[in-house]
Amino acid sequence: MASSKDYLEYVLDQLSSLDDISYRAMMGEYIIYYQGKIVGGVYDDRFLVKPTKSALDLMPDASRELPYEGAKEMLLVEDIDDRDFLNELLNAMVNELPAPKKKK
């Protein structure tokens, strides 16, 4: 099942106080970038983030879910309505994520 554009827009609105949020459509789903780094995505109308140490510290009870078959597990963000929490989460995560690969 593909994610709806409405859910993507809701997630982006919740993250709108952060600078440099972007997304890319990928096979009916959406990858979310913060400061040019992949933090997670919208998959089947779920906001999932990479399981960084900071994300695990902030969401110790988060369920681990597969964004799609064959992918690595990600953490389900259940508190999607809390903008302050989302800001804290992404700001904590961004320094732990690898820099984007240089395009050839």
N, C-alpha and C positions, 0 to 999 in steps of 0.2 A: 504494500500500500504506500503510495507516495504521500508526502506531506502537503498540507494545504498552504497556499500563499497567505491566507489569513493568519494561520498560526505563526508562520515565519515573521509576518509583519508585527504580530503581538510580541514575539521574542525580541525583535529589533527595537520596538518601542520601549520595552523594558530595559534595554541596554543603551538607550539613546543618550544618557548622560555621560557615557564613556566616549572619549575621542578615538577615532580611527577604528571603528567597528565596520566590518564589511562582510559580504557573503558571496558565495558562488554556488550556482545551481549545479547539481551533479546527479544525474539519473533519477530525477524526481525528488531528490532530497537537497539539503542545503548545508554547505560547510560554512562555519562561522569563524571569522578571523578577527583577532584583536592585535593591533599594532603589527600587522602583517604576519602574525603567527596563528596557526590553526589551534583554536581552543576547544572546538567541539563542533556540534552541528545539530540540525533539526532533522530527525529521522522518524518517520511514521508519527508525526505530530508529537514528538518527545524532544526535549532539549537535553542532549547528552554532552558531557564534557570529558576531556582526557583525564585519566586517573593520576594526576600529579600528586606529589606529597601534600601540597597546600590544599588541593581539592579534597583529598582524603581526610586531612585534619579538620576542614570546615564542614564536611559531610560524612562523618564516620559511619553512619548507618545507611548511606545511599545504596540503592540497589545497583548492581552491575548488570548492564544490559548490552546486547549486541546491536549495533546500529543496522547491520545487515549480515547475512550469512557469510561466514569466512572472515569477518572483521575482528579486531581486538575489542575486548570489553571496554565499555565506557561507563561513566557514572550518570545516573538519571538525576537531573535537577528537579526536585519536586516543588521547591519553594520559588517557583517561577514568578509569583506575584510580588515578591519582595525585592524591589529595585536596589535597596541598600545592600542586601545580601549578595545580589548578582554582581554589583560593582566590586564589593570586597573579594568575592570569589575570583573574578577575572583578573583583578589587579594582583592578587596573590599568585595566581597561576602563571601569568605572562612571563615572568623572569625564569621560570623553570622549563619553559618550552624551547625547543630548538629554533634557531633562526631559519627563516625561509631559505630554501635551496636557491642558488644562483641559476638563472636561466641561461642556457647555452646559446 
